[in-house]
Each structure stands twice: as structure tokens, then as C-alpha cells.
Amino acid sequence: MTTVYWLTCRSMRDLCSTTHHALLTGLVNRDCRVVLVNADESFSHQQAPWNHVRVSSSSLPGQAARSIGKKMKAWAKSHTFEMDAVVVLDWRVAPRLAPIFSSLKIAWVLLDRSPPANAGLLGRLQWPSWKSAWRHVSAHPNGLGFVVSPSHSHLVKQKTGTPLDKMVVLPVGVDMDMFRPGKRRSRFTLIYHGRLDKNRGVLALPMLVEKARQMALDVDLILVGDGDAVGGLKQIQEGMDGLELYPAMPQNELAVLLSTCHVGLLPMPKNPVWSVASPLKQVEYAASGLAMLGIDHQGHRLRNQRQTSWLKLVSQEDFLLDGVRWLVELQQKSLDEIGAAARCFAEEELSWNAPIEALHEALLSLFPTSV
């Protein structure tokens, strides 16, 4: 039985932890012993199918990865690893930990679900760490890193020189049992979930709704998440009916909320980061039977995507104008049929089975006698 140590800065309480939860569970179901190492309180993992090791973390902005990395380094040096152990490293902690595991002759791989997405100083501080993580992969004779898409792998190669044959594409999936269509609200409702940061284009969404109302479209808007745009959104909410704001919520609660809406929104602008980011929102929207409206770039497209009636991507410059036109047209169609088509696509193309199998096979390939 292979033992997989999963070292990450990510809390499993985060909205974006869906991927980690699915991959960890998938490995457990494939007879791996999984040990999650992060800063969560251990009691929060008592019912999980994996083991958990807690390391403390700094609460100072921008210091969490550095703090966790130092504690993980101390833990790794004192821990006795199994002969068949393999370590999965979040890129945020990899620069500090990859040399340790290499010196201990323990197999390790890099997990990169997105390059640095923060704006401003924090983002600029993260890019050197991200590049360093991938250069460790490139320098290691058996180095291996996971990316979310072919475009992501090409960005890694362009920025760090890492050969493409040292990367494995691990696309995003969705829990079909948790995210599914439900009883829709009586009013036409748009929804966005994720980080509510200014650099993600979320402040344009109330404007989209106002322009739709000017076209006599009765429409409401729901925004779910935390971030630096929340203050501005709350000010907008004071003068705008039909705008609901929620903080980040557990996945099961989010799934219920999504199932009541009609259209999922994808406002992230076209730039190198969002163009290669993991399309987590899209797969959850599709599984919930939502139509989708977003800005046209590679990061908003789904794998094996066909021409559809339920996904509309428009240019960033014309997002408000073309988006409103499409919403007006959409409301005149059968939303039940459109939602059913989105769900059907999700069932055929977006389950976690293929990504989990790709991950499992890649980890086993590090032990030639196991395959």
C-alpha cells in the first residue's frame, strides 16, 4: 500500500479546497494510505478517511506559506517515512521542502492548481516562489509536477524552462452527487462564487444586473465569497434591491444554493493567470444545471467543450452589452432544457474519475516495481 503525504497551505474549509478533498478521497478509495499535513485543527478531520497532521501557521498576511513551510520542514526532518512513501507538495511550500525530501531520497511531486493569483505586492512576492518550485522539478532527475491544463503547462515551460515531459495534466472535476440541479427560484437569478477580489472582475456584476433591468429583465444577483471587494459590494447592496451577499460557505451549503439559481457568472478578466486557472466554478455550475455567462478566454472554457446553448463567452470589452443581450434571449428559452443539457455534459465529461486515475497512475510510476 502506497503512503501519500499531502503537504499544503490550503485549509480544507476553503471554497477552493474542493479539488484537494476529491483527490485525497480518490486516493483513499484506490487503497492508498493518505496523510494530510496542513494548518487545520485536527478535530476538523476526525471523520475524514485520511490521517491528519497539524502544523501551526502565522496569521499575518503573506506570511502563512513561509510559516507553514518552516514548521513542515521541522516535522519532515523528525518524521520516519515508509519505504513506499510519496510526498505531494503544494507549490507554496515546495521551495523549502523539495530539497529536504530529495536529500532523504523520498519521492515527491509538485501540485500546481494555479499560478499566483493575488494582485499587488503579495502576488509579486509569490511569483519567485512559484518559479523556484518548478525549477526544483526541472532539476530533479525524476521531477514531476501536476498542472490543470495544456495551456497551464505551456505557461510553466515559458516562465521556468521546465520540460513538458515533467508535467502531468490533472484537470478539474466535480462531485456529481453533491452538485446537482434543484428547485429553481421563481425570479431569474445569477450567481458567482469564489474570491470576491477586485482583480477578479466581480464589481462589474452589479452593473450587469442594472443594465439587464434597464432592458426590462427581472433578475437578481447572488455573490458568495470573501475578498477585498466585499466592502464596495456592501455599499452597492445598500442602494440595490435583489443583491444577496454571502461569506464563503461549506461545499454542501454552496451546492444547495447553486441548485436554486439559473446562470453562473465567470467575470475573471483575460490575463495570463486566469487564462490557465482551474475552471472549478464552471464544472460546479454545469453539474448544478446552470447556464453560464463569462469573459472569453481559455481559463473559462471546459475540456472537450462542444458548441452549447448553455455557455456564452463574450469579449471583455463587450461583457456588459453582449452579456445582457444573451441574458434577455436566454430567459425566453426553456431554462429547464438548457440546464438539463449542462448537467448531461457534466456527467459525460467532468467527473473526478479520470483526474483521480491520472494522479494515481503518476504516483505509482515513481515506483517502477509497482506498475
LUMDRENLO-493150 format. One record per residue (C-alpha): residue number from 1; residue in one letter; chain; y, z, x. Coordinates in Angstrom, 1 decimal. Each point is the difference from the previous one (the first is absolute). Example, Ala and Ser with C-alpha at 12.3 -4.5 7.8 and 13.67 -1.06 7.14 Angstrom:
! residues 2
    n  res  chain      c2      c3      c1
    1    A      A    -4.5     7.8    12.3
    2    S      A     3.4    -0.7     1.4
! end
This chain:
! residues 371
    n  res  chain      c2      c3      c1
    1    M      A     0.0     0.0     0.0
    2    T      A     3.3    -1.1     1.5
    3    T      A     2.8     2.7     0.0
    4    V      A     3.4    -1.4    -0.7
    5    Y      A     3.1     2.1     1.0
    6    W      A     3.1    -1.2    -2.0
    7    L      A     3.2     1.2     1.7
    8    T      A     3.2    -0.7    -1.9
    9    C      A     3.5     1.1    -0.7
   10    R      A    -0.5    -0.9    -3.6
   11    S      A    -0.4     2.7    -2.6
   12    M      A    -2.6    -0.7    -2.6
   13    R      A     2.6     1.1    -2.6
   14    D      A     2.3    -2.9     0.7
   15    L      A     0.1    -3.0    -2.3
   16    C      A    -0.9    -2.2     2.9
   17    S      A    -3.2     2.0     0.8
   18    T      A    -2.0    -2.2    -2.5
   19    T      A    -1.3    -2.2     2.9
   20    H      A    -1.1     3.0     2.1
   21    H      A    -1.8     1.6    -3.0
   22    A      A    -1.8    -3.1    -0.9
   23    L      A    -1.1    -0.8     3.6
   24    L      A    -1.1     3.5     0.7
   25    T      A    -2.0     0.2    -3.2
   26    G      A    -1.6    -3.4     0.7
   27    L      A    -1.1     1.1     3.4
   28    V      A    -1.6     3.2    -1.4
   29    N      A    -1.8    -2.2    -2.6
   30    R      A    -1.4    -2.0     3.0
   31    D      A    -1.6     3.1     1.5
   32    C      A     2.7     0.7     2.5
   33    R      A     1.1     3.6     0.7
   34    V      A     3.8     0.0    -0.3
   35    V      A     2.4     2.5     1.5
   36    L      A     3.7    -0.3    -1.1
   37    V      A     2.5     1.5     2.4
   38    N      A     3.5     0.3    -1.3
   39    A      A     2.7     2.6    -0.9
   40    D      A    -1.2     0.6    -3.6
   41    E      A    -1.0     3.5    -1.0
   42    S      A    -3.8     0.2     0.2
   43    F      A    -0.4     1.4    -3.6
   44    S      A     1.3    -3.4    -1.3
   45    H      A    -3.1    -1.6     1.3
   46    Q      A    -2.6     2.5    -1.2
   47    Q      A    -1.3    -2.4    -2.6
   48    A      A     0.2    -3.1     2.2
   49    P      A    -3.2    -1.7     1.3
   50    W      A     1.2     0.2     3.6
   51    N      A     0.6     2.9     2.3
   52    H      A     3.6     1.0     0.9
   53    V      A     1.7     1.4     3.1
   54    R      A     3.6     1.1    -0.4
   55    V      A     2.6    -0.3     2.8
   56    S      A     3.6     1.3    -0.6
   57    S      A     3.0    -2.3    -0.1
   58    S      A     3.7     0.2     0.5
   59    S      A     2.2    -0.2    -3.1
   60    L      A     2.9    -1.6     1.9
   61    P      A     0.8    -3.6    -1.0
   62    G      A    -1.5    -2.4     2.5
   63    Q      A    -2.0     2.7     1.8
   64    A      A    -3.2     0.1    -2.0
   65    A      A    -1.9    -2.6     1.9
   66    R      A     0.9     1.5     3.4
   67    S      A    -0.8     3.5    -1.2
   68    I      A    -3.4    -1.0    -1.6
   69    G      A    -0.9    -2.1     3.0
   70    K      A     0.5     2.9     2.4
   71    K      A    -2.2     2.3    -2.2
   72    M      A    -2.6    -2.7    -0.3
   73    K      A    -0.1    -0.5     3.7
   74    A      A    -0.7     3.7     0.6
   75    W      A    -2.7     0.0    -2.7
   76    A      A    -1.7    -3.1     1.4
   77    K      A    -0.1     1.6     3.5
   78    S      A    -1.8     3.1    -1.3
   79    H      A    -2.3    -1.7    -2.5
   80    T      A    -3.6    -1.0     0.7
   81    F      A    -0.6    -3.5    -1.4
   82    E      A    -3.3    -1.5    -1.1
   83    M      A    -1.7    -2.7     2.1
   84    D      A     0.5    -2.5    -2.9
   85    A      A     3.6     1.0    -0.7
   86    V      A     2.8    -2.5    -0.6
   87    V      A     3.6     0.8    -0.5
   88    V      A     2.5    -1.8    -2.3
   89    L      A     3.6     0.5     1.2
   90    D      A     3.1    -0.5    -2.1
   91    W      A     2.4    -2.0     2.1
   92    R      A     2.5     2.8    -0.1
   93    V      A    -2.3     2.3     2.0
   94    A      A    -1.8    -2.6     2.0
   95    P      A     2.3    -0.1     3.1
   96    R      A    -0.6     3.6     0.7
   97    L      A    -3.7     0.1    -1.0
   98    A      A    -1.5    -3.3     1.1
   99    P      A     0.0     0.9     3.7
  100    I      A    -1.7     3.3    -0.7
  101    F      A    -2.9    -1.6    -1.9
  102    S      A    -0.3    -2.8     2.6
  103    S      A    -0.3     2.6     2.7
  104    L      A    -2.6     1.9    -2.0
  105    K      A    -1.9    -3.3    -0.5
  106    I      A     0.2     0.4    -3.8
  107    A      A     0.3    -3.3    -2.0
  108    W      A     3.3    -0.3    -1.8
  109    V      A     1.7    -2.6    -2.2
  110    L      A     3.6    -0.4    -1.2
  111    L      A     1.0     0.0    -3.7
  112    D      A     3.2    -1.8    -0.8
  113    R      A     0.8    -0.4    -3.7
  114    S      A     3.6    -1.0     0.7
  115    P      A     2.5    -0.2     2.9
  116    P      A     2.9     2.5    -0.1
  117    A      A     1.7    -0.3    -3.4
  118    N      A     2.8     2.5     0.4
  119    A      A     3.6    -1.2     0.3
  120    G      A     2.6     1.3     2.5
  121    L      A    -0.6     2.2     2.9
  122    L      A    -3.5     1.2    -1.0
  123    G      A    -1.3    -3.5    -0.3
  124    R      A     1.4    -0.9     3.4
  125    L      A    -1.7     3.1     1.5
  126    Q      A    -3.4    -1.0    -1.5
  127    W      A    -0.2    -3.6     1.2
  128    P      A    -0.7     1.0     3.7
  129    S      A    -2.8     2.3    -1.2
  130    W      A    -1.5    -2.8    -2.2
  131    K      A     0.1    -2.4     3.0
  132    S      A    -1.5     2.5     2.3
  133    A      A    -2.9     0.7    -2.4
  134    W      A    -0.9    -3.7     0.0
  135    R      A     0.4    -0.4     3.7
  136    H      A    -2.7     2.7     0.4
  137    V      A    -2.3    -2.2    -2.2
  138    S      A     0.8    -3.0     2.2
  139    A      A    -0.6     1.9     3.2
  140    H      A    -3.3     1.5    -1.0
  141    P      A    -3.1    -2.2     0.8
  142    N      A    -1.4     0.8    -3.5
  143    G      A     3.3     0.4    -1.8
  144    L      A     0.1    -0.6    -3.7
  145    G      A     2.7     0.3    -2.6
  146    F      A     0.1    -0.4    -3.8
  147    V      A     2.8    -2.0    -1.7
  148    V      A     0.6    -0.8    -3.7
  149    S      A     0.3    -3.8     0.2
  150    P      A     0.0    -3.0     2.2
  151    S      A     3.8     0.0     0.1
  152    H      A    -0.1     3.6     1.1
  153    S      A    -2.3    -0.9     2.9
  154    H      A     2.3    -2.8     1.1
  155    L      A     3.0     2.4     0.0
  156    V      A    -2.0     2.4     2.2
  157    K      A    -0.8    -2.8     2.4
  158    Q      A     3.6    -1.2     0.1
  159    K      A     1.4     3.5     0.6
  160    T      A    -2.6     1.5     2.3
  161    G      A    -2.1    -2.8     1.4
  162    T      A    -3.2     1.5    -1.4
  163    P      A    -2.7    -2.7    -0.3
  164    L      A    -1.0    -1.0    -3.5
  165    D      A    -3.6     0.6     0.8
  166    K      A     0.7     3.7     0.4
  167    M      A     1.1     0.2    -3.7
  168    V      A    -1.9     0.3    -3.2
  169    V      A     1.7    -0.7    -3.4
  170    L      A    -0.5     2.8    -2.4
  171    P      A     1.7    -1.0    -3.3
  172    V      A     1.1     2.4    -2.6
  173    G      A    -2.2     0.7    -3.1
  174    V      A     0.3     2.0    -3.2
  175    D      A    -2.0     2.5    -1.9
  176    M      A    -1.0    -1.9    -3.1
  177    D      A    -1.1     3.1    -1.9
  178    M      A     3.2     1.9     0.6
  179    F      A     2.5    -2.9    -0.5
  180    R      A    -0.7    -1.8    -3.2
  181    P      A     1.9    -1.3    -3.1
  182    G      A     0.9     2.5    -2.7
  183    K      A     2.1     0.2    -3.1
  184    R      A     3.3    -1.6     0.7
  185    R      A     3.4     1.4    -1.0
  186    S      A     1.7    -1.5    -3.0
  187    R      A     3.0    -0.9     2.0
  188    F      A    -0.2    -2.6     2.8
  189    T      A    -0.2     2.1     3.1
  190    L      A     0.3    -0.9     3.7
  191    I      A    -1.2     2.4     2.8
  192    Y      A     0.2     0.4     3.7
  193    H      A    -1.8     2.7     2.0
  194    G      A     0.2     0.8     3.7
  195    R      A     2.7     1.1     2.4
  196    L      A     3.4     0.0    -1.7
  197    D      A     1.9    -1.0     3.1
  198    K      A     3.1    -2.1     0.2
  199    N      A    -1.5    -2.5     2.4
  200    R      A    -2.8    -0.8    -2.6
  201    G      A     2.4    -1.6    -2.4
  202    V      A    -0.5     2.6    -2.8
  203    L      A     3.7     0.3    -0.8
  204    A      A    -0.1    -3.6    -1.3
  205    L      A    -2.5     0.9    -2.7
  206    P      A     2.4     1.7    -2.5
  207    M      A     2.2    -3.1     0.4
  208    L      A    -2.9    -2.2    -0.9
  209    V      A    -0.5     2.1    -3.2
  210    E      A     3.7    -0.2    -0.9
  211    K      A     0.1    -3.7     0.4
  212    A      A    -3.2    -0.3    -2.1
  213    R      A     1.7     2.0    -2.7
  214    Q      A     3.0    -2.3     0.1
  215    M      A    -2.6    -2.8    -0.9
  216    A      A    -0.9     2.1    -3.1
  217    L      A    -3.3     1.2     1.6
  218    D      A    -0.9     3.6    -1.1
  219    V      A    -1.4     1.4     3.3
  220    D      A    -0.4     3.3     1.7
  221    L      A    -0.6     0.9     3.6
  222    I      A    -2.2     2.6     1.7
  223    L      A     0.4     0.9     3.7
  224    V      A    -2.5     2.3     1.8
  225    G      A     0.4     1.4     3.5
  226    D      A     2.2     1.8     2.5
  227    G      A     2.5    -1.3     2.5
  228    D      A     3.6    -0.4     1.0
  229    A      A     0.9    -2.1    -3.1
  230    V      A    -0.9     2.8    -2.5
  231    G      A     3.5     1.4     0.0
  232    G      A     1.6    -3.3    -0.8
  233    L      A    -2.6    -0.7    -2.7
  234    K      A     0.6     3.3    -1.6
  235    Q      A     3.7    -0.9    -0.3
  236    I      A    -0.9    -3.3    -1.6
  237    Q      A    -2.3     1.8    -2.3
  238    E      A     2.9     2.1    -1.4
  239    G      A     1.6    -3.1    -1.4
  240    M      A    -3.1    -2.0    -0.9
  241    D      A    -2.4     0.5    -2.9
  242    G      A    -3.7    -0.9     0.5
  243    L      A    -0.1     0.8     3.7
  244    E      A    -2.7     2.6     0.9
  245    L      A    -0.3     1.5     3.5
  246    Y      A    -3.0     1.9     1.2
  247    P      A    -0.8     1.5     3.4
  248    A      A    -3.2    -1.1     1.8
  249    M      A    -3.0     1.0    -2.1
  250    P      A    -3.8     0.3     0.5
  251    Q      A    -1.9    -3.3    -0.2
  252    N      A    -1.8     0.9    -3.3
  253    E      A     3.4     0.7    -1.7
  254    L      A     1.5    -3.2     1.4
  255    A      A    -2.9    -2.0    -1.3
  256    V      A     0.5     1.3    -3.5
  257    L      A     3.7    -0.8     0.2
  258    L      A    -0.6    -3.5     1.3
  259    S      A    -2.4    -0.7    -2.8
  260    T      A     2.8     0.4    -2.6
  261    C      A     2.4    -2.5     1.5
  262    H      A     0.3    -3.8    -0.1
  263    V      A     1.4    -1.2     3.3
  264    G      A    -0.2     1.3     3.6
  265    L      A     2.9    -0.7     2.3
  266    L      A     0.0    -1.0     3.7
  267    P      A     3.6     0.2     1.3
  268    M      A    -0.7     0.3     3.7
  269    P      A     2.2    -2.5     1.8
  270    K      A    -1.3    -2.8     2.3
  271    N      A    -0.1     1.4     3.5
  272    P      A    -2.7     0.2     2.7
  273    V      A    -1.2     3.4    -1.1
  274    W      A    -0.3    -0.6    -3.7
  275    S      A    -1.5    -3.4     0.6
  276    V      A    -3.1     1.5     1.6
  277    A      A    -0.1     3.3    -1.9
  278    S      A    -3.1     1.0    -1.9
  279    P      A     0.3    -1.2    -3.6
  280    L      A    -1.1     3.3    -1.5
  281    K      A     2.3    -0.2    -3.0
  282    Q      A    -1.1    -3.5    -1.0
  283    V      A    -3.7     0.9    -0.2
  284    E      A     0.7     3.2    -2.0
  285    Y      A     2.3    -2.0    -2.4
  286    A      A    -2.7    -2.7    -0.4
  287    A      A    -2.8     2.5    -0.6
  288    S      A     2.2     1.6    -2.6
  289    G      A     0.5    -3.3    -1.8
  290    L      A     3.7    -0.4     0.8
  291    A      A     1.9    -3.2     0.5
  292    M      A     2.1     0.1     3.3
  293    L      A     3.4    -1.1     1.0
  294    G      A     1.2     0.1     3.6
  295    I      A     1.7    -1.6     2.9
  296    D      A    -1.9    -2.9     1.6
  297    H      A    -1.5     0.7     3.4
  298    Q      A    -3.4     0.3     1.5
  299    G      A    -0.2     3.8    -0.5
  300    H      A     0.2    -0.4    -3.8
  301    R      A    -2.8    -2.5    -0.2
  302    L      A    -3.5     1.0    -0.8
  303    R      A    -3.1    -1.2     2.0
  304    N      A    -1.8    -2.9    -1.6
  305    Q      A     3.0    -0.3    -2.4
  306    R      A    -0.1    -2.9    -2.5
  307    Q      A     2.7    -1.5    -2.2
  308    T      A     0.5     2.7    -2.6
  309    S      A     2.0     0.8    -3.1
  310    W      A     0.2     3.6     0.9
  311    L      A     1.7    -0.1     3.5
  312    K      A     3.5    -1.3     0.5
  313    L      A     1.6     0.0     3.4
  314    V      A     3.5    -1.3     0.3
  315    S      A     2.5    -0.4     2.9
  316    Q      A     1.9     3.1     1.1
  317    E      A     3.3    -1.7    -0.7
  318    D      A    -1.0    -0.8    -3.6
  319    F      A    -2.0     3.1    -0.8
  320    L      A     2.2     1.2    -2.8
  321    L      A     0.7    -3.3    -1.6
  322    D      A    -3.5    -1.5     0.2
  323    G      A    -1.6     3.3    -0.5
  324    V      A     1.8     0.5    -3.3
  325    R      A    -0.8    -3.5    -1.2
  326    W      A    -3.7     0.6     0.7
  327    L      A     0.0     3.4    -1.8
  328    V      A     1.5    -1.6    -3.1
  329    E      A    -2.7    -2.7     0.1
  330    L      A    -2.7     2.5     0.7
  331    Q      A     0.9     2.2    -3.0
  332    Q      A    -0.5    -3.0    -2.3
  333    K      A    -3.6    -0.5     1.2
  334    S      A    -3.2     2.0    -0.7
  335    L      A     0.4     3.0     2.3
  336    D      A    -3.6     1.1    -0.8
  337    E      A    -1.4    -3.3     1.2
  338    I      A     2.2     0.0     3.1
  339    G      A    -1.1     3.6     0.8
  340    A      A    -3.6    -0.9    -0.5
  341    A      A     0.3    -2.9     2.5
  342    A      A     1.5     2.3     2.6
  343    R      A    -2.8     2.6    -0.5
  344    C      A    -2.6    -2.8     0.2
  345    F      A     1.4    -1.1     3.4
  346    A      A     0.0     3.5     1.3
  347    E      A    -3.7     0.5    -1.0
  348    E      A    -0.9    -3.3     1.7
  349    E      A     2.1     0.3     3.2
  350    L      A     1.5     3.4     0.6
  351    S      A    -2.7     2.7     0.0
  352    W      A    -0.5     2.3     3.1
  353    N      A    -3.6    -1.3     0.6
  354    A      A     0.9    -2.7     2.5
  355    P      A     2.6     2.0     2.1
  356    I      A    -2.4     3.0     0.2
  357    E      A    -2.9    -2.2     1.1
  358    A      A     2.2    -1.6     2.6
  359    L      A     1.1     3.4     1.3
  360    H      A    -3.5     1.3     0.1
  361    E      A    -1.4    -3.1     1.9
  362    A      A     2.9     0.2     2.5
  363    L      A    -0.7     3.6     0.8
  364    L      A    -3.7    -0.6     0.4
  365    S      A     0.7    -2.9     2.3
  366    L      A     1.3     2.6     2.5
  367    F      A    -3.6     1.1     0.4
  368    P      A    -2.0    -3.1     0.8
  369    T      A    -3.4     1.8    -0.6
  370    S      A     1.1     0.9    -3.5
  371    V      A     0.3    -3.6    -1.3
! end
